[in-house]
Amino acid sequence: MQALVYDISPHRWLMCKVASAFSKQAFHGPLSGLRLVERPVPEIPGPGWVRLKTILGGVCGTDLALIMQRNHPATILRNFAGFPAVLGHENVALIDEVGADVPDWRPGQRVCADPALGCLGRGIEPCSQCAAGRSSICEHPGNKMYPPRALLGLNPQTGGSWAGYFLAHHTQLHAVPEGLSHEAAILVDPIASAAHAVLRRPPEPGETVLVNGSGIIALGVIASIRSLGCDNPVTAIVRHPFQAELAREMGSTTVLRHPRGLGKLDRYETVAKDCQGVRLSGSFGNQILIGGYDLAYECTGDRRGLTAVVKWTRGRGTVVAAGTTGIARIDTTPIWFDELTLIGANGRQVEDVDGVRRHSYDLVLDWLAKGRLDLSALRVARYSLSHYRGALRDLMNRSRNSIVKAVFEP
């Protein structure tokens, strides 16, 4: 089978990083860590496992960050991944083969697999986090086969959805309803991650809400707020015109456009006007905001975005970090100066919604089935594995197209 495998040596990583200063094509050229290779179809490793035949494999922002070398070389995330690995943790697939001890699943069923393997997938007694349904923050230290907090698409054993077949433990599976399209099903993972971020700190009645970012997680946060029945005013900050339209479609009350190149003073001025705050100019072009939003979701995963959001949140307000920032220099002054509450959100988990405990995948699937969530406006662009360079080029030039999610169709 064809598979997109990522593996890169420190020497080539450095050469690729230098070359990327001259052309972003270096990230999918000869120096890149990404390769299209032929691999054998994987065998089921144990009785509780299934082999899945990929229908669609999504390209996540974390995949792009890895390929485009956005993470600092010293990032701790390297301790939680193993290479070489077939990439792709977002998926919709058909069960191809089941192990002897797999209950309630059969070949031919269409599923999405939660990427987090957790303790059960390793065949060990669940840690306290996995026992509570929080396998994305599993506390098992890992072993020779799997790194800590192993994910599909980021370890050498299971493979990932950027290939014709990959493996999963039966505890990772979630059934896709018959009437749901493949395009909607592939969005379940990122929307579930966004829903988890909202459920980490749902808006309270009367609170003003900011969503900073314009990708699938930001749009999912807005949609999840509305799917939960919250009627709070929501301001979305986006870059491109098509993203502004989508933010409104998902339920934002106000959209502020901050295109690339807009100066810091102008960005802070538009935010101050929207939240009725006061902008102050500091030294060396630094900007300050007195006032702000009660609750902010930071979805860019960028240090500038996180710095801005903690400044745009009012005293004793709350910031939910839904974007995957890493080692970065940010201005932490507002965190203590304004007595902010900072909350992290990682992956998908078992949630408590209206007194019922449900996995965030199942919550999103239920919203879709009941018409509380409509994802039809979110464009899914399909690519064959052999055209992966075109997919990456399109994702690097979002201003020229309206792609929300790129997917591979093996």
C-alpha positions, 0 to 999 in steps of 0.5 A: 500500500502507499503511505506518507511517512515522516522521519527526519534526521537532525542534520536534514531538519536543519538543512530544510529549515535553512532552505525554507527561508528561501522557499516554503517548497523545501517542506515538501522537497528532497530535504523534507521529512515526508516521503511517499513510500510503499509499505505492507498492509499491517497485521493486527497485533493482538486480539483486541485490535482492528485493522481499518481501511482508510476512506479519508485521512485529514490533515491537522494543524499539528501535522502541518506544524511537524512538516513545516518545522514550526516547533522548537527543536527542544519541544517536549512533544518529541518525547510523545511521538515515535518515528518513522511514522505514517502520519494522519490521526484524523480519520473515517474508515471501514473496519477491515478485520477484527481481532478475536476479542473485539466485542460489538464490531464487525468488518464493513462498519464505518467508524472514526477512531479517537487517535489517543491509544490510552492504557487500554490499548496497551493492555494495562490497568488504566491510569487515573486519567484514562479511567476518567475518560481522559486518555489524551492526558494519559499518565502511563510513561510509555514503553518500547513499543509506544511513546507516552500518550501515543497517538495514531499517526505519531508512532511506528506501530499503528500507522496512520490515516495517510495510508490505505490501512492502519490499526486501532484498538477497539476502545478507540472506535466510534460508529459513524451514522449511516446518513452522515457523509464522509466529508462530515465524518472527517470533521468530527475529530477537529470539531470534537477537539473544539467542543472539548475546549468549550466544555473545559470552560463553557460561556456563562450567561451574559459573558462576552466571548472572543474566539481568536483564529479562523481555522477549523478549531476556531470555527468548531469552537463557535459552532460548539458554543451554539450547539450547547445552546449558549446565546452569548455574543461571540466575536471572531477574529479572522484573516481572510474574507471567506473565513469571515463568512464561515465564522458568521455561518457557524454563529459568531455575532461579530467578525473582526478582520485582521489581515496579514500586515495589519499593524498592531495599533490597528488590531488593538484599536478594532478590538478595543472598539468592539469590547468597549475597552481602552487602548493604551500605547506602551514603549517600543510599539507595545499595546495595552488594553484596559477592559476586554472580553470575559472569556476568550478561546485562543485557537491560532496556536501562535505565540502572537495570538496567545500574547494578544488574547491574554491582553484582550481579556478583562481582569479576572477573565478566562483564557482557554488555550485551544491552539497548540502553542509550543516553546515561545516568547510571550508577554505573560504580564496580563496573567498575573496583572489582570488575575486571569484564569488560563485553561488548557485543552488537549484533544478529545475526552469523555465529557459531562454534558447535562449530567450525562457522560459522553465522549466528545466524538459521540457528542458531536455525532449526536449534534449532527444527527439532531440538526443542532450542528451543520458542517455543510459550509466547511469545504473539504478538499480531497487529494490522492496520496501521490498529490500530497505536495499539491495539498501542502501548497494549497494549505500554505496559500489559504488566501488563494482558496477557501479550503477549511480541511484538506484530506487524503483519499488513499 
